[in-house]
Amino acid sequence: MSNKRKPSKPLKKRSESRAILWNSNSPWARTGYGAQTAQTITRLQAAGHQVAVSSNYGLEGTTLDWHGIRQYPRGFELHSNDVVPANYQAWRHEHSGLDPLLITLYDVYIFKGQQWDDVDQIASWVPIDHAPVPPDVAAWCRRPNVTPIAMSRFGEAILNHADIDCLYVPHAIEEIFKPTESISAGGKDLTGRAFMGIPDDRFVFGMVSANKGAYPPRKAFPETFLAFSMFAKHHSDAVLYIHTEDRGGMGGINLRELATACNIPDDQIVFVDQYVYRSGIGNDLLAAIYTAMDTLVICSMGEGFGVPQIEAQACGTPVICTNASASPELLGDGWLVEGQPFWDSPQRAWMTTPGIPSIIEAMEAAYARGRGRSQMAQDFVAQYGADFVFDNYWLPAMEALR
């Protein structure tokens, strides 16, 4: 194990001010990383640090301020390897009296080039959704100027098993995620069911997952769709609501073709309005959508964390998830799906393919339980509140990184 120091217990002391460059999605991006960026950088700024963001998604062609925080645009290279270290040097020079720190929230295997050697200190909030640690991920985490921060206990254990020391900070959610029957929109009350276009008497399974990547399809759309098709044959009142891009425009799967291939009846699958989805759906409406679901289905092949799983439970909605990677530790109320190992050849590590019979079994159990909010789920996710996580995990991490 390395001799990098990690906190033994939560601390309340605030670190001395640092010049922090944050590298991830832009804070306004309607993505999981965008949400984590927004909530963390605002709290780091309030704690007295000088913070800027180097975007890899969400901003092009200009530099601007967002709530007083500098936002650098993405580079020409796909993952912005061409500009992030340069932005770090610029931010460091602008705040020469402060110790600099680069924090990344992104898949670390994409970081390439000698320019990263010139960054003094890097803290990588790293998603681990394979076992063992993929070689390219391990190589980055072992660099002398990098301290990995695991976002799940699963990730922490997998890194430690590879003799890689790390800190631990879980992802978190804002208080807006709570049972929400309706929101005010256009001077009227809008329920989640009304937005989805699904009658109140239907039993709704929902998926909130980015449709990116087809080989492998990490979010297990094929297995989930086929399982629901078989389940739906015996439950005509069940509906599968899909909250994502529908035709594979971001390098994913054409989900409408998949639904047809799985023989899901047209009246038992609903896709989010694509124009509204691409325009950006606010968290208040997303909370109403989660509340309108009867069960969230997130049977991924691997999750570094799985923010929708926490968001849904905060709204009182139980979850069906795969018994693999970070998902089991995030389940306060719901059902675990068993699967079999899947060899991810490009990553040279294992993921888990969820079993279709096990998904069907979980859907049957959810349907048999019936509808209603889960207080157990709400109580469980209190530990992932944004303020709680910042005070009890980010502040100790910043002390450990001094």
VEXDREN-2710 file (C-alpha; in Angstrom, 1 decimal):
% VEXDREN-2710
k/r/px/py/pz
1/MET/0.0/0.0/0.0
2/SER/1.2/3.5/-0.6
3/ASN/1.9/5.9/2.2
4/LYS/-0.7/8.5/1.1
5/ARG/-2.6/9.7/4.1
6/LYS/-6.3/9.2/4.3
7/PRO/-8.7/10.5/7.0
8/SER/-9.6/8.1/9.8
9/LYS/-12.8/9.9/10.8
10/PRO/-14.9/12.9/9.7
11/LEU/-13.4/16.3/10.4
12/LYS/-15.2/19.7/10.6
13/LYS/-12.1/21.8/10.1
14/ARG/-11.9/23.7/6.8
15/SER/-8.8/23.4/4.7
16/GLU/-6.7/26.4/3.9
17/SER/-7.7/28.1/0.6
18/ARG/-6.4/26.4/-2.6
19/ALA/-6.5/27.1/-6.3
20/ILE/-8.7/24.3/-7.5
21/LEU/-9.3/23.4/-11.2
22/TRP/-12.2/21.0/-11.5
23/ASN/-12.3/18.9/-14.7
24/SER/-15.6/17.3/-15.6
25/ASN/-19.0/18.1/-17.2
26/SER/-20.1/21.7/-17.0
27/PRO/-22.2/22.4/-13.9
28/TRP/-25.3/23.2/-15.9
29/ALA/-25.1/20.0/-17.9
30/ARG/-28.1/17.7/-17.2
31/THR/-25.9/14.7/-16.5
32/GLY/-24.8/12.9/-13.4
33/TYR/-21.3/14.4/-13.6
34/GLY/-22.8/17.8/-14.2
35/ALA/-24.9/17.5/-11.1
36/GLN/-21.9/16.4/-9.0
37/THR/-19.9/19.3/-10.4
38/ALA/-22.5/21.9/-9.6
39/GLN/-23.0/20.8/-6.0
40/THR/-19.4/20.3/-5.1
41/ILE/-17.7/23.3/-6.7
42/THR/-20.2/25.7/-5.1
43/ARG/-19.5/24.2/-1.7
44/LEU/-15.8/24.3/-2.3
45/GLN/-16.1/27.9/-3.2
46/ALA/-18.1/28.7/-0.1
47/ALA/-15.4/26.9/1.9
48/GLY/-13.0/29.6/0.8
49/HIS/-11.2/27.9/-2.2
50/GLN/-10.6/29.6/-5.5
51/VAL/-12.4/27.3/-8.0
52/ALA/-12.6/27.1/-11.8
53/VAL/-13.9/24.4/-14.1
54/SER/-12.3/22.9/-17.2
55/SER/-15.2/21.4/-19.1
56/ASN/-15.1/18.2/-21.1
57/TYR/-18.8/18.5/-22.0
58/GLY/-21.2/21.4/-21.9
59/LEU/-19.1/24.4/-23.1
60/GLU/-17.3/25.2/-26.3
61/GLY/-15.6/28.2/-27.9
62/THR/-15.7/30.7/-25.0
63/THR/-14.7/31.2/-21.3
64/LEU/-17.4/32.5/-19.0
65/ASP/-18.4/32.8/-15.3
66/TRP/-21.1/30.7/-13.6
67/HIS/-22.1/31.9/-10.2
68/GLY/-18.7/33.6/-9.9
69/ILE/-16.8/30.5/-11.0
70/ARG/-14.6/30.5/-14.1
71/GLN/-15.6/28.0/-16.8
72/TYR/-13.0/27.0/-19.4
73/PRO/-14.3/25.4/-22.6
74/ARG/-13.6/21.9/-23.8
75/GLY/-10.7/21.3/-26.1
76/PHE/-10.4/20.1/-29.7
77/GLU/-9.3/16.6/-28.6
78/LEU/-12.3/14.3/-27.7
79/HIS/-11.5/14.2/-24.0
80/SER/-9.8/17.6/-23.7
81/ASN/-6.3/16.2/-23.1
82/ASP/-5.1/19.2/-25.1
83/VAL/-6.4/21.9/-22.7
84/VAL/-6.9/20.6/-19.2
85/PRO/-3.3/20.7/-18.1
86/ALA/-2.9/24.1/-19.8
87/ASN/-5.9/25.4/-18.0
88/TYR/-4.5/24.1/-14.8
89/GLN/-1.2/26.0/-15.4
90/ALA/-3.2/29.2/-16.2
91/TRP/-5.3/29.0/-13.1
92/ARG/-2.3/28.2/-11.0
93/HIS/-0.4/31.3/-12.3
94/GLU/-3.4/33.5/-11.7
95/HIS/-3.5/32.4/-8.0
96/SER/0.3/32.0/-7.5
97/GLY/-0.1/32.5/-3.7
98/LEU/-2.2/29.4/-3.3
99/ASP/-1.4/25.7/-3.5
100/PRO/-2.8/24.3/-6.7
101/LEU/-4.9/21.2/-7.1
102/LEU/-6.6/19.5/-10.1
103/ILE/-9.7/17.4/-9.3
104/THR/-11.0/15.2/-12.1
105/LEU/-14.4/13.6/-12.3
106/TYR/-14.3/11.5/-15.4
107/ASP/-13.1/8.1/-16.6
108/VAL/-9.4/8.2/-16.0
109/TYR/-8.3/5.8/-18.7
110/ILE/-8.9/8.5/-21.3
111/PHE/-6.1/10.8/-19.8
112/LYS/-3.1/10.5/-22.2
113/GLY/0.1/12.4/-22.8
114/GLN/3.2/13.7/-21.0
115/GLN/1.5/17.1/-20.3
116/TRP/-0.1/15.5/-17.2
117/ASP/3.3/15.0/-15.7
118/ASP/3.5/18.8/-15.2
119/VAL/0.4/18.9/-13.0
120/ASP/1.7/19.0/-9.4
121/GLN/-1.2/17.3/-7.7
122/ILE/-4.2/15.5/-9.1
123/ALA/-7.2/14.1/-7.1
124/SER/-9.2/11.8/-9.4
125/TRP/-12.7/11.1/-8.3
126/VAL/-12.7/7.8/-10.1
127/PRO/-15.6/5.6/-11.2
128/ILE/-14.8/1.9/-10.7
129/ASP/-17.4/-0.4/-12.3
130/HIS/-15.3/-3.4/-13.1
131/ALA/-13.4/-6.1/-11.2
132/PRO/-10.5/-6.2/-11.0
133/VAL/-9.3/-2.6/-11.6
134/PRO/-8.9/-2.2/-15.4
135/PRO/-5.1/-1.9/-16.1
136/ASP/-5.3/1.5/-17.7
137/VAL/-7.3/2.8/-14.7
138/ALA/-4.8/1.3/-12.2
139/ALA/-1.9/2.8/-14.1
140/TRP/-3.3/6.3/-13.8
141/CYS/-4.2/5.8/-10.1
142/ARG/-0.6/4.7/-9.4
143/ARG/1.0/7.9/-10.9
144/PRO/3.0/9.7/-8.2
145/ASN/1.1/13.0/-8.7
146/VAL/-2.4/11.3/-8.5
147/THR/-4.5/10.5/-5.4
148/PRO/-7.6/8.5/-6.4
149/ILE/-10.9/9.2/-4.6
150/ALA/-13.3/6.3/-4.7
151/MET/-17.0/7.2/-5.2
152/SER/-18.3/3.9/-3.8
153/ARG/-17.2/1.5/-1.1
154/PHE/-17.0/-1.1/-3.9
155/GLY/-14.5/1.1/-5.8
156/GLU/-12.5/1.6/-2.6
157/ALA/-12.3/-2.1/-2.0
158/ILE/-11.3/-2.9/-5.6
159/LEU/-8.6/-0.2/-5.6
160/ASN/-7.3/-1.4/-2.2
161/HIS/-7.2/-5.0/-3.4
162/ALA/-4.9/-3.8/-6.2
163/ASP/-2.7/-2.2/-3.5
164/ILE/-3.8/1.3/-4.5
165/ASP/-4.5/3.6/-1.6
166/CYS/-7.4/6.0/-2.0
167/LEU/-9.8/8.4/-0.3
168/TYR/-13.5/7.9/-0.3
169/VAL/-16.2/10.4/-1.1
170/PRO/-19.6/9.2/-2.3
171/HIS/-21.8/11.0/-4.8
172/ALA/-24.6/13.0/-3.4
173/ILE/-28.0/14.6/-4.1
174/GLU/-29.6/18.0/-3.3
175/GLU/-32.7/18.4/-1.2
176/ILE/-34.9/18.9/-4.2
177/PHE/-35.1/15.2/-4.6
178/LYS/-38.0/14.2/-2.4
179/PRO/-41.6/12.9/-2.9
180/THR/-43.1/15.5/-5.4
181/GLU/-46.6/15.0/-6.5
182/SER/-46.6/18.0/-8.8
183/ILE/-44.7/21.1/-9.8
184/SER/-45.9/24.5/-11.0
185/ALA/-45.4/24.9/-14.8
186/GLY/-46.9/27.6/-17.0
187/GLY/-49.2/28.7/-14.1
188/LYS/-50.6/25.2/-13.7
189/ASP/-49.8/22.1/-11.6
190/LEU/-48.0/19.4/-13.5
191/THR/-47.8/15.9/-12.2
192/GLY/-45.1/13.4/-13.2
193/ARG/-47.8/11.1/-14.7
194/ALA/-49.1/14.0/-16.8
195/PHE/-45.7/14.9/-18.1
196/MET/-45.0/11.2/-19.0
197/GLY/-48.5/10.9/-20.6
198/ILE/-49.3/7.8/-18.5
199/PRO/-52.7/7.3/-16.8
200/ASP/-52.7/7.0/-13.0
201/ASP/-54.0/3.5/-13.1
202/ARG/-51.0/2.0/-14.8
203/PHE/-48.1/0.4/-12.9
204/VAL/-44.9/2.2/-14.1
205/PHE/-41.4/0.8/-14.3
206/GLY/-39.0/3.6/-15.2
207/MET/-35.4/3.7/-16.5
208/VAL/-33.3/6.9/-16.1
209/SER/-30.0/6.0/-17.8
210/ALA/-27.8/7.7/-20.4
211/ASN/-28.0/5.9/-23.7
212/LYS/-24.3/5.9/-24.5
213/GLY/-22.1/3.0/-25.6
214/ALA/-23.3/-0.1/-27.5
215/TYR/-20.4/-2.5/-27.1
216/PRO/-21.1/-3.4/-24.3
217/PRO/-24.4/-1.7/-23.6
218/ARG/-23.5/-1.0/-19.9
219/LYS/-27.0/0.1/-18.9
220/ALA/-28.4/-3.3/-20.0
221/PHE/-31.2/-1.9/-22.1
222/PRO/-31.5/-5.2/-24.1
223/GLU/-31.9/-7.4/-21.0
224/THR/-34.3/-5.0/-19.3
225/PHE/-36.5/-4.6/-22.4
226/LEU/-36.7/-8.3/-23.1
227/ALA/-37.5/-9.0/-19.4
228/PHE/-40.2/-6.4/-19.4
229/SER/-41.7/-7.8/-22.6
230/MET/-42.0/-11.2/-21.0
231/PHE/-43.4/-9.7/-17.8
232/ALA/-45.9/-7.5/-19.7
233/LYS/-47.6/-10.5/-21.4
234/HIS/-49.2/-11.2/-18.1
235/HIS/-49.7/-7.6/-16.8
236/SER/-51.5/-5.5/-19.4
237/ASP/-51.6/-2.5/-17.0
238/ALA/-47.7/-2.3/-16.7
239/VAL/-45.8/0.4/-18.6
240/LEU/-42.1/0.8/-19.1
241/TYR/-41.1/4.5/-19.1
242/ILE/-37.7/5.3/-20.8
243/HIS/-36.1/8.6/-19.8
244/THR/-33.2/8.9/-22.2
245/GLU/-32.2/9.6/-25.8
246/ASP/-34.2/7.1/-27.9
247/ARG/-32.3/6.4/-31.2
248/GLY/-28.6/6.0/-30.2
249/GLY/-27.7/9.6/-31.3
250/MET/-24.9/9.7/-28.6
251/GLY/-23.3/6.4/-29.6
252/GLY/-25.8/4.2/-27.9
253/ILE/-28.6/1.9/-29.0
254/ASN/-31.7/2.6/-31.1
255/LEU/-34.1/1.8/-28.3
256/ARG/-37.2/2.1/-30.5
257/GLU/-35.8/-0.7/-32.7
258/LEU/-34.9/-2.7/-29.6
259/ALA/-38.5/-2.3/-28.2
260/THR/-39.9/-3.6/-31.5
261/ALA/-37.4/-6.5/-31.6
262/CYS/-38.5/-7.4/-28.0
263/ASN/-42.2/-7.3/-29.0
264/ILE/-43.1/-4.7/-26.4
265/PRO/-46.7/-3.5/-27.3
266/ASP/-46.8/0.2/-28.2
267/ASP/-49.2/1.0/-25.4
268/GLN/-46.8/-0.5/-22.8
269/ILE/-43.7/1.5/-23.5
270/VAL/-43.3/5.3/-23.3
271/PHE/-40.3/7.4/-24.2
272/VAL/-39.6/10.8/-22.8
273/ASP/-40.5/13.7/-25.1
274/GLN/-37.2/14.0/-27.0
275/TYR/-37.3/17.7/-27.6
276/VAL/-37.9/18.5/-23.9
277/TYR/-35.3/15.9/-22.9
278/ARG/-32.6/17.5/-25.1
279/SER/-33.6/21.0/-24.0
280/GLY/-33.0/20.1/-20.4
281/ILE/-35.4/18.8/-17.7
282/GLY/-35.1/20.6/-14.3
283/ASN/-34.5/18.6/-11.1
284/ASP/-37.9/19.6/-9.8
285/LEU/-39.6/17.9/-12.7
286/LEU/-37.2/15.0/-12.5
287/ALA/-38.2/14.5/-8.9
288/ALA/-41.9/14.5/-9.9
289/ILE/-41.1/11.9/-12.6
290/TYR/-39.4/9.7/-10.0
291/THR/-42.3/10.1/-7.7
292/ALA/-44.7/9.1/-10.5
293/MET/-42.8/5.8/-11.0
294/ASP/-43.8/2.7/-9.1
295/THR/-40.3/1.2/-9.4
296/LEU/-37.0/2.4/-10.9
297/VAL/-35.1/-0.3/-12.9
298/ILE/-31.4/0.2/-13.1
299/CYS/-30.0/-3.2/-13.9
300/SER/-26.6/-2.0/-15.2
301/MET/-23.7/-4.2/-16.0
302/GLY/-21.6/-2.0/-13.8
303/GLU/-22.0/1.3/-11.9
304/GLY/-19.3/3.6/-10.5
305/PHE/-22.0/4.9/-8.3
306/GLY/-25.5/5.1/-9.9
307/VAL/-27.0/8.5/-9.0
308/PRO/-30.5/7.8/-10.3
309/GLN/-30.7/5.0/-7.8
310/ILE/-30.3/7.5/-5.0
311/GLU/-32.5/10.2/-6.5
312/ALA/-35.4/7.8/-7.0
313/GLN/-35.2/6.4/-3.5
314/ALA/-35.1/10.0/-2.1
315/CYS/-38.5/10.4/-3.8
316/GLY/-39.8/7.3/-2.1
317/THR/-39.5/5.0/-5.1
318/PRO/-38.0/1.5/-4.6
319/VAL/-35.4/0.2/-7.0
320/ILE/-34.5/-3.0/-9.0
321/CYS/-30.7/-3.1/-9.5
322/THR/-28.0/-5.6/-10.4
323/ASN/-26.2/-7.3/-7.5
324/ALA/-22.8/-6.1/-8.7
325/SER/-20.4/-3.2/-8.5
326/ALA/-21.7/-0.2/-6.5
327/SER/-25.4/-1.0/-6.9
328/PRO/-26.0/-3.2/-3.8
329/GLU/-24.5/-0.7/-1.3
330/LEU/-27.0/1.9/-2.6
331/LEU/-30.1/-0.2/-2.2
332/GLY/-32.2/0.9/0.7
333/ASP/-35.5/-0.6/-0.5
334/GLY/-36.0/-2.8/-3.5
335/TRP/-34.7/-5.9/-5.2
336/LEU/-31.3/-7.3/-6.3
337/VAL/-31.0/-9.0/-9.7
338/GLU/-28.4/-11.8/-10.1
339/GLY/-26.3/-12.2/-13.3
340/GLN/-23.3/-13.7/-14.8
341/PRO/-19.8/-12.4/-15.5
342/PHE/-19.1/-10.5/-18.7
343/TRP/-15.6/-10.1/-20.0
344/ASP/-15.1/-6.5/-21.1
345/SER/-12.3/-7.0/-23.5
346/PRO/-11.3/-3.3/-24.2
347/GLN/-11.1/-2.7/-20.4
348/ARG/-9.6/-6.1/-19.7
349/ALA/-11.8/-6.7/-16.6
350/TRP/-15.1/-8.2/-15.6
351/MET/-18.6/-6.7/-15.5
352/THR/-21.9/-8.4/-14.9
353/THR/-24.7/-9.2/-17.3
354/PRO/-28.0/-9.2/-15.4
355/GLY/-30.1/-12.3/-15.8
356/ILE/-33.4/-11.9/-17.6
357/PRO/-35.2/-14.4/-15.4
358/SER/-34.0/-12.6/-12.3
359/ILE/-35.2/-9.2/-13.7
360/ILE/-38.6/-10.8/-14.3
361/GLU/-38.7/-12.2/-10.8
362/ALA/-37.9/-8.8/-9.4
363/MET/-40.6/-7.1/-11.5
364/GLU/-43.1/-9.6/-10.3
365/ALA/-42.1/-8.9/-6.7
366/ALA/-42.4/-5.1/-7.2
367/TYR/-45.8/-5.5/-8.9
368/ALA/-47.0/-7.8/-6.1
369/ARG/-46.0/-5.3/-3.4
370/GLY/-48.2/-2.7/-5.2
371/ARG/-47.9/1.1/-5.3
372/GLY/-46.9/3.6/-2.7
373/ARG/-44.0/5.6/-1.3
374/SER/-41.2/3.9/0.6
375/GLN/-40.2/5.6/3.8
376/MET/-37.4/3.0/4.1
377/ALA/-35.9/4.2/0.9
378/GLN/-36.1/7.8/1.9
379/ASP/-34.5/7.2/5.3
380/PHE/-31.7/5.2/3.7
381/VAL/-30.6/7.9/1.3
382/ALA/-30.3/10.6/3.9
383/GLN/-26.6/9.7/4.2
384/TYR/-26.2/10.9/0.6
385/GLY/-27.5/14.4/1.1
386/ALA/-25.1/17.0/-0.5
387/ASP/-24.5/19.0/2.7
388/PHE/-23.9/15.8/4.7
389/VAL/-21.5/14.4/2.2
390/PHE/-19.5/17.7/1.9
391/ASP/-19.1/18.1/5.6
392/ASN/-18.3/14.5/6.4
393/TYR/-16.3/13.4/3.3
394/TRP/-15.2/16.3/1.2
395/LEU/-13.8/18.4/4.0
396/PRO/-11.7/15.5/5.4
397/ALA/-10.6/14.6/1.9
398/MET/-9.4/18.2/1.4
399/GLU/-7.4/17.9/4.6
400/ALA/-5.9/14.7/3.5
401/LEU/-4.8/16.2/0.2
402/ARG/-2.9/19.0/1.8
END
